[in-house]
Amino acid sequence: MDAGTTFKYYYGDITNTTIIGRPNKKFLEIYDLVEEANRRAFEASKAGAIPEEVDQAARSFLESKGYG
């Protein structure tokens, strides 16, 4: 599920992934990769960070795993 909102000049977004039943191996692999990419982007999100650099922190990791 993906949801978003705006307030003045703030744009919020949230995504929630829920499994019904038992996930297959491929799903778990991709889920773990996305979680790691998210962690890398979070670590790059420091005061003064350029948004493209934050994006690249996650994107380059996913590309290195074959998911460009």
VMD Tcl script that builds the backbone (N, CA, C; Angstrom):
set m [mol new atoms 204]
animate dup $m
set s [atomselect $m all]
$s set {name element resname resid chain x y z} {
  {N N MET 1 A 0.841 -1.148 0.000}
  {CA C MET 1 A 0.000 0.000 0.000}
  {C C MET 1 A 0.898 1.226 0.000}
  {N N ASP 2 A 0.555 2.209 -0.781}
  {CA C ASP 2 A 1.320 3.439 -0.865}
  {C C ASP 2 A 0.374 4.602 -0.621}
  {N N ALA 3 A 0.767 5.517 0.236}
  {CA C ALA 3 A -0.077 6.678 0.536}
  {C C ALA 3 A 0.793 7.912 0.646}
  {N N GLY 4 A 0.207 9.042 0.355}
  {CA C GLY 4 A 0.946 10.293 0.446}
  {C C GLY 4 A 0.024 11.430 0.836}
  {N N THR 5 A 0.628 12.514 1.257}
  {CA C THR 5 A -0.127 13.685 1.658}
  {C C THR 5 A 0.723 14.927 1.433}
  {N N THR 6 A 0.067 16.068 1.389}
  {CA C THR 6 A 0.787 17.337 1.322}
  {C C THR 6 A 0.207 18.283 2.360}
  {N N PHE 7 A 1.083 19.106 2.911}
  {CA C PHE 7 A 0.668 20.147 3.855}
  {C C PHE 7 A 1.596 21.325 3.641}
  {N N LYS 8 A 1.024 22.425 3.183}
  {CA C LYS 8 A 1.819 23.598 2.807}
  {C C LYS 8 A 2.876 23.136 1.816}
  {N N TYR 9 A 4.155 23.188 2.161}
  {CA C TYR 9 A 5.200 22.753 1.225}
  {C C TYR 9 A 5.851 21.443 1.643}
  {N N TYR 10 A 5.183 20.696 2.511}
  {CA C TYR 10 A 5.689 19.393 2.944}
  {C C TYR 10 A 4.968 18.299 2.177}
  {N N TYR 11 A 5.735 17.370 1.625}
  {CA C TYR 11 A 5.174 16.222 0.926}
  {C C TYR 11 A 5.546 14.969 1.701}
  {N N GLY 12 A 4.540 14.264 2.181}
  {CA C GLY 12 A 4.782 13.041 2.928}
  {C C GLY 12 A 4.425 11.825 2.096}
  {N N ASP 13 A 5.098 10.728 2.356}
  {CA C ASP 13 A 4.842 9.498 1.607}
  {C C ASP 13 A 5.184 8.318 2.511}
  {N N ILE 14 A 4.383 7.282 2.427}
  {CA C ILE 14 A 4.650 6.067 3.194}
  {C C ILE 14 A 4.211 4.866 2.362}
  {N N THR 15 A 4.975 3.806 2.464}
  {CA C THR 15 A 4.639 2.555 1.794}
  {C C THR 15 A 4.667 1.447 2.827}
  {N N ASN 16 A 3.691 0.581 2.779}
  {CA C ASN 16 A 3.619 -0.546 3.700}
  {C C ASN 16 A 3.473 -1.822 2.876}
  {N N THR 17 A 4.329 -2.796 3.142}
  {CA C THR 17 A 4.262 -4.080 2.448}
  {C C THR 17 A 3.818 -5.145 3.444}
  {N N THR 18 A 2.769 -5.847 3.097}
  {CA C THR 18 A 2.229 -6.896 3.955}
  {C C THR 18 A 2.134 -8.184 3.154}
  {N N ILE 19 A 2.500 -9.276 3.763}
  {CA C ILE 19 A 2.448 -10.585 3.123}
  {C C ILE 19 A 1.233 -11.350 3.643}
  {N N ILE 20 A 0.513 -11.936 2.726}
  {CA C ILE 20 A -0.564 -12.854 3.090}
  {C C ILE 20 A -0.100 -14.231 2.629}
  {N N GLY 21 A 0.056 -15.131 3.557}
  {CA C GLY 21 A 0.595 -16.451 3.219}
  {C C GLY 21 A 2.098 -16.462 3.404}
  {N N ARG 22 A 2.755 -17.389 2.747}
  {CA C ARG 22 A 4.204 -17.558 2.882}
  {C C ARG 22 A 4.893 -16.931 1.670}
  {N N PRO 23 A 5.811 -15.978 1.906}
  {CA C PRO 23 A 6.492 -15.342 0.775}
  {C C PRO 23 A 7.487 -16.306 0.130}
  {N N ASN 24 A 7.655 -16.163 -1.192}
  {CA C ASN 24 A 8.631 -17.019 -1.859}
  {C C ASN 24 A 10.038 -16.445 -1.706}
  {N N LYS 25 A 11.016 -17.235 -2.070}
  {CA C LYS 25 A 12.421 -16.878 -1.876}
  {C C LYS 25 A 12.795 -15.598 -2.631}
  {N N LYS 26 A 12.308 -15.444 -3.862}
  {CA C LYS 26 A 12.618 -14.268 -4.670}
  {C C LYS 26 A 12.080 -12.999 -4.008}
  {N N PHE 27 A 10.850 -13.058 -3.488}
  {CA C PHE 27 A 10.276 -11.909 -2.799}
  {C C PHE 27 A 11.150 -11.509 -1.615}
  {N N LEU 28 A 11.553 -12.484 -0.809}
  {CA C LEU 28 A 12.370 -12.191 0.371}
  {C C LEU 28 A 13.720 -11.592 -0.017}
  {N N GLU 29 A 14.305 -12.081 -1.101}
  {CA C GLU 29 A 15.575 -11.537 -1.588}
  {C C GLU 29 A 15.417 -10.058 -1.942}
  {N N ILE 30 A 14.398 -9.748 -2.734}
  {CA C ILE 30 A 14.182 -8.368 -3.165}
  {C C ILE 30 A 13.806 -7.483 -1.984}
  {N N TYR 31 A 12.991 -7.978 -1.095}
  {CA C TYR 31 A 12.595 -7.207 0.092}
  {C C TYR 31 A 13.831 -6.831 0.912}
  {N N ASP 32 A 14.725 -7.783 1.128}
  {CA C ASP 32 A 15.939 -7.515 1.888}
  {C C ASP 32 A 16.838 -6.499 1.182}
  {N N LEU 33 A 16.925 -6.578 -0.147}
  {CA C LEU 33 A 17.729 -5.621 -0.900}
  {C C LEU 33 A 17.157 -4.210 -0.782}
  {N N VAL 34 A 15.846 -4.093 -0.886}
  {CA C VAL 34 A 15.206 -2.780 -0.760}
  {C C VAL 34 A 15.391 -2.223 0.646}
  {N N GLU 35 A 15.299 -3.086 1.638}
  {CA C GLU 35 A 15.514 -2.637 3.016}
  {C C GLU 35 A 16.946 -2.113 3.198}
  {N N GLU 36 A 17.919 -2.801 2.624}
  {CA C GLU 36 A 19.306 -2.348 2.708}
  {C C GLU 36 A 19.501 -1.038 1.949}
  {N N ALA 37 A 18.891 -0.916 0.781}
  {CA C ALA 37 A 18.984 0.332 0.015}
  {C C ALA 37 A 18.382 1.484 0.814}
  {N N ASN 38 A 17.271 1.231 1.482}
  {CA C ASN 38 A 16.637 2.246 2.312}
  {C C ASN 38 A 17.575 2.667 3.447}
  {N N ARG 39 A 18.239 1.708 4.066}
  {CA C ARG 39 A 19.178 2.009 5.145}
  {C C ARG 39 A 20.324 2.882 4.643}
  {N N ARG 40 A 20.825 2.571 3.459}
  {CA C ARG 40 A 21.921 3.347 2.880}
  {C C ARG 40 A 21.493 4.776 2.562}
  {N N ALA 41 A 20.275 4.929 2.068}
  {CA C ALA 41 A 19.756 6.273 1.800}
  {C C ALA 41 A 19.584 7.042 3.100}
  {N N PHE 42 A 19.077 6.385 4.127}
  {CA C PHE 42 A 18.896 7.028 5.422}
  {C C PHE 42 A 20.238 7.517 5.972}
  {N N GLU 43 A 21.271 6.680 5.858}
  {CA C GLU 43 A 22.596 7.065 6.341}
  {C C GLU 43 A 23.166 8.244 5.560}
  {N N ALA 44 A 22.808 8.359 4.280}
  {CA C ALA 44 A 23.282 9.470 3.451}
  {C C ALA 44 A 22.477 10.745 3.692}
  {N N SER 45 A 21.366 10.639 4.391}
  {CA C SER 45 A 20.467 11.781 4.637}
  {C C SER 45 A 20.929 12.574 5.855}
  {N N LYS 46 A 21.937 13.360 5.660}
  {CA C LYS 46 A 22.462 14.209 6.724}
  {C C LYS 46 A 22.176 15.666 6.367}
  {N N ALA 47 A 22.264 16.539 7.351}
  {CA C ALA 47 A 22.054 17.965 7.107}
  {C C ALA 47 A 22.966 18.429 5.972}
  {N N GLY 48 A 22.382 19.101 5.004}
  {CA C GLY 48 A 23.136 19.608 3.867}
  {C C GLY 48 A 23.314 18.621 2.736}
  {N N ALA 49 A 22.809 17.408 2.891}
  {CA C ALA 49 A 22.951 16.394 1.833}
  {C C ALA 49 A 22.187 16.829 0.586}
  {N N ILE 50 A 22.754 16.547 -0.537}
  {CA C ILE 50 A 22.098 16.822 -1.817}
  {C C ILE 50 A 21.185 15.642 -2.128}
  {N N PRO 51 A 19.908 15.901 -2.439}
  {CA C PRO 51 A 18.959 14.799 -2.658}
  {C C PRO 51 A 19.443 13.752 -3.668}
  {N N GLU 52 A 20.096 14.191 -4.734}
  {CA C GLU 52 A 20.595 13.232 -5.730}
  {C C GLU 52 A 21.612 12.274 -5.123}
  {N N GLU 53 A 22.397 12.740 -4.163}
  {CA C GLU 53 A 23.381 11.877 -3.515}
  {C C GLU 53 A 22.714 10.845 -2.615}
  {N N VAL 54 A 21.630 11.258 -1.965}
  {CA C VAL 54 A 20.865 10.324 -1.131}
  {C C VAL 54 A 20.258 9.242 -2.019}
  {N N ASP 55 A 19.666 9.668 -3.126}
  {CA C ASP 55 A 19.085 8.720 -4.075}
  {C C ASP 55 A 20.152 7.767 -4.603}
  {N N GLN 56 A 21.312 8.308 -4.944}
  {CA C GLN 56 A 22.383 7.488 -5.504}
  {C C GLN 56 A 22.894 6.459 -4.507}
  {N N ALA 57 A 22.867 6.785 -3.218}
  {CA C ALA 57 A 23.314 5.832 -2.202}
  {C C ALA 57 A 22.479 4.553 -2.262}
  {N N ALA 58 A 21.185 4.712 -2.462}
  {CA C ALA 58 A 20.302 3.546 -2.563}
  {C C ALA 58 A 20.356 2.934 -3.955}
  {N N ARG 59 A 20.265 3.786 -4.961}
  {CA C ARG 59 A 20.171 3.308 -6.340}
  {C C ARG 59 A 21.408 2.525 -6.766}
  {N N SER 60 A 22.599 3.006 -6.406}
  {CA C SER 60 A 23.824 2.310 -6.826}
  {C C SER 60 A 23.916 0.932 -6.173}
  {N N PHE 61 A 23.438 0.819 -4.939}
  {CA C PHE 61 A 23.425 -0.493 -4.284}
  {C C PHE 61 A 22.512 -1.455 -5.044}
  {N N LEU 62 A 21.289 -1.007 -5.365}
  {CA C LEU 62 A 20.354 -1.873 -6.095}
  {C C LEU 62 A 20.892 -2.240 -7.472}
  {N N GLU 63 A 21.532 -1.274 -8.153}
  {CA C GLU 63 A 22.117 -1.570 -9.462}
  {C C GLU 63 A 23.224 -2.607 -9.345}
  {N N SER 64 A 24.006 -2.544 -8.265}
  {CA C SER 64 A 25.093 -3.515 -8.086}
  {C C SER 64 A 24.557 -4.933 -7.873}
  {N N LYS 65 A 23.301 -5.035 -7.495}
  {CA C LYS 65 A 22.659 -6.328 -7.279}
  {C C LYS 65 A 21.806 -6.759 -8.469}
  {N N GLY 66 A 21.873 -5.969 -9.567}
  {CA C GLY 66 A 21.160 -6.322 -10.785}
  {C C GLY 66 A 19.748 -5.784 -10.883}
  {N N TYR 67 A 19.405 -4.815 -10.042}
  {CA C TYR 67 A 18.056 -4.234 -10.053}
  {C C TYR 67 A 18.122 -2.733 -10.301}
  {N N GLY 68 A 18.623 -2.366 -11.496}
  {CA C GLY 68 A 18.739 -0.951 -11.840}
  {C C GLY 68 A 17.439 -0.366 -12.315}
}
mol reanalyze $m
mol bondsrecalc $m
mol representation Tube
mol addrep $m
